[in-house]
Each structure stands twice: as structure tokens, then as C-alpha cells.
Amino acid sequence: MKPEYILQLTFIIFFSYFLILNIVYLFSAGFGLFQSRKRFFQLKEEDYSIIFSKHFSLPVSVILPARNEEKWIANSLKSVLTLDYPEFEVIVVNDGSTDRTLKRLNDILLLDQFDKAYTDRFDSGEILEVYKSTKYPYVTVINTAGGLKKAGAVNAALNFARYKYICVIDSDTIMEPDALLKVMSQIEKNPDKIIGAGSYFGLANGFRIKDGKILEKSFSFNPLIAYQNLEYMRSFMGSRLLWSSMNAMPCISGGFGVWRRDVVTQLGGYETELSSEDIELTLHAHDYMIKNRKEYEIPVFPYYVGWTEGPITIPSLILQRNRWQRVTNETIWRYRHMLFNPRYKWLGFFTIPYFLFYEVFGVLIEAASIAVFTWAWAIKLLDVKTYLAYLLFMVLVQAFISLIVIFTFVRDQKILRFRYTCYFILLSFLELFLYKWITMIAKLSGTFDYCRGIRVDNQYKRT
């Protein structure tokens, strides 16, 4: 076969792939445009005075696992302690920290060691001490030996949790005061059916924070941070709202997630053998409920509930996305039986195929397409106009999708300043040339590391 024919066939395959993918993106962004507005009006109509009454509210056990978080634990914990919710307890797990995390906890909570009988029903590792706060009676601190990643720390807390619902929060996350109130208000409308739920969170880089309170949401103009914020917005406003409506949500984020404790108990707690606890638990919950023919929902709500710190250097971002890629590959392989399986409905015919063909294999196709077309242009099999037209198509379609998301975000969230919105719009048209390469390198290295058998050793690392 002549090289020209091979190139034409390759072009058709790659172009069809990108066309299908971008149609999915456009549909997701368009759906988010309307769904977010619908939720916005629902939020305005909520009567939180009724929900805030202890008689009507569902109490929650808030779990805060921490390992070597002396920098963030004070602000994160204080933001949890001041949540606007009528009844909740806080369980902090100091999971084998080698820094001053436990000392910072003691400074805030005034801890007193106490003996409490408990049954270790999960894979939670060695529990060294249990403390109660003399200042906040509803706060418990568990000191563990570590070694079982974040999943083991959450499992340790599950042994002490008293309430029907648990809320797991990362120890580098600053919570919005009404976060739990907004999410639980939706869960309380159908508590027997909703077994897990999540919501949005963004990056706190550039924010002014003091004593767990956000004094100013001054978004960073560092392009690396801005692009991460744009990614988060596309993920939450687009894909996750669509998956949620289909009851095909693949991951309730570990940064903030609410689960019904009885369901987590039936699952045997969090899985400590896999690298990631959040996506694994979510798919495990889907699998369990479907196999046992139980009605359920795992929604995501369009409310900002918290803010976390994102990588501030290119190497740290590459390390983070490398880890995310390995986690995705590992989990999709474990739950590959869902792929195109009629029992799993939209999860099996939409979400899992998306993850397989885009998140797992997509980076290989993207890299191959750019390499092939660049090679063809270099040896003059492809003229400059066709090559540039292909790049322009990719730029404009991706930018258009981002613009829909930005419009949705600005319209409903109302937290971006005008100049930052303009900055987002500018970055949308430059993403292919400035940011896409970084994430592509990270995903390629993550795929390569996964194939070499490298797994995630420490789930607490943000990088």
C-alpha cells in the first residue's frame, strides 16, 4: 500500500476518534449548561431553616485522614469545626505522620488520651492511640502506625463513626461553611436511595486564608494554576453532571464525598490493595448494588464545597497526573467486566467506555496522531495548509467547549472577577500549545509506569 493511502486511512481513523470525542464533550458541556441552571434555582428555593433543625437533619460523621499535613491541617480542621450543620462529629486520623501534624492537632483540640473498646471490622492497620478533644467534645483523633495508604486511615475511622452518613474530606481542603448543609439537604430528600454523593471543589492557590476561613477568593494568574482550574470546571460542569444524571458517576472524589455508612460497611470498607480509594469505592458500590438488584443513586451536585491546593510547578503537576493515570488504568482493569455489560446500563455503555477509550487509550491516540501528521508534514506527504487546518480544528473545538463551561460557571457560581474570566477565555485558545503537552507527557509516563508494574505507594501525596 502506498504511503499516501496509509496516511489517508490514518487521518480518517484519528479524525473520527477526535470527532466522536468532541461530540461527547459538546453534549456534556451543553447538558451541564442547563442542569447547572436547574440546580441553581433549586438551591435558591431551599428552606435551610427547616433543614438546620436537629429534629429533621441527618447527623454526619466527618472523617479527616491526614499524613504529614502540618502545613494545612490547622486551616482544614478549623474549616470543618465551623461547618454550618446542626449535628456532626469529627474523626481525625493521624496516619503515621513523621512531622508535627499530631502536635498541631493537640494545639487546636487539647487532646486527652482515652481507652475505648472497639471492633476492627475493616483493613485499618495498627491503631496506636485514641484521643478525645477536651475543647470540642465531638472530635476524636486516632493515631495509627500508617502503611495502608489513605484507605486504611478511613477504615480506622469507620470503626469509631457513630452516624448513618460519613463525609470523607482531604486534610488539605478548606471547606465552605455551608458545604455539608447543601449536600445533605439533597440527600435528605431521598435518603433510602442515595448511597453516596459528591460536589465541586476548586484550587485555593492565591486565596487569602486565616483560621480556616477564606478571606478573599483571589484566583491565581499563574497559567499552570489557571489551566488546572479550567480543567476542574470542565470536569465538574460537563462530564460529572451528565454522568450523575445517568446514575453512572465513576468517582466520588476523595476531596469531599458523602457515603451511607451501612453501604460502605457492606462493601467491607475501603480497599487498601488498590492505589486509589475514591474511584475504587465508587465503582465497587455500583457493582455491589447492581449485582444485588438494589435501587440506588450516586449523584454529584453543582455546589462549591471546598478548595484545595494544586501543584505549582510543572514537575509536580506531571507527577500528580502520572499518578492519576496509573490509578485510572488500574481501576478500569479491575472493573473491566462492566464494559458493554447490559446489567450496568449507562455505566457499562457510556462511562466505562469513555474511560477506556479516552482516559486509558486516549493519550496514546493523541500522541500518535500528532507524531504521524508531523512526520507526514516533514517528509512532504502532508501539505502545510492541511496540517495547520487539523491543528486549528482541534484548537477551536476545544476552546468552544471551554467557553460553554466558562459561561455556565460565571452565570451560576458568580465568584470570578471579569478580568479572570477574560484570562480564562484567552487560555482556552492557547491550551493545545501551552498546557496540553504537559498533561500528555504525564499521561504517557503514567501509562508506561503502569505497564512496568509501578503502583502508587502513598495516597496522601498531592504530587
Salt bridges, closest charged atoms under 4 A:
GLU46 OE2 - LYS189 NZ 2.53
GLU69 OE2 - ARG462 NH1 2.89
GLU70 OE1 - ARG100 NE 3.17
GLU89 OE1 - ARG162 NE 3.08
ASP107 OD2 - LYS103 NZ 3.29
ASP170 OD1 - LYS150 NZ 2.29
ASP172 OD2 - ARG462 NH1 3.25
GLU176 OE2 - LYS217 NZ 2.69
ASP178 OD2 - LYS182 NZ 3.30
ASP211 OD1 - LYS78 NZ 3.18
GLU216 OE1 - ARG208 NE 3.08
GLU216 OE2 - ARG417 NH2 2.96
GLU231 OE1 - ARG321 NH1 2.71
ASP262 OD1 - ARG260 NE 2.86
GLU271 OE1 - ARG334 NH1 3.39
GLU277 OE2 - LYS150 NZ 3.25
GLU280 OE2 - HIS284 ND1 3.84
GLU280 OE2 - ARG334 NH1 3.54
ASP287 OD2 - LYS291 NZ 3.26
ASP287 OD1 - HIS337 NE2 3.22
GLU297 OE2 - LYS193 NZ 3.79
GLU309 OE2 - LYS71 NZ 3.20
GLU309 OE1 - ARG462 NH2 3.45
GLU330 OE2 - ARG455 NE 3.74
GLU359 OE1 - LYS443 NZ 3.81
GLU366 OE2 - LYS436 NZ 3.66
ASP412 OD1 - ARG37 NH1 2.90
ASP412 OD1 - ARG411 NE 2.87
GLU431 OE2 - ARG234 NH2 2.76
ASP449 OD1 - ARG452 NH2 2.76
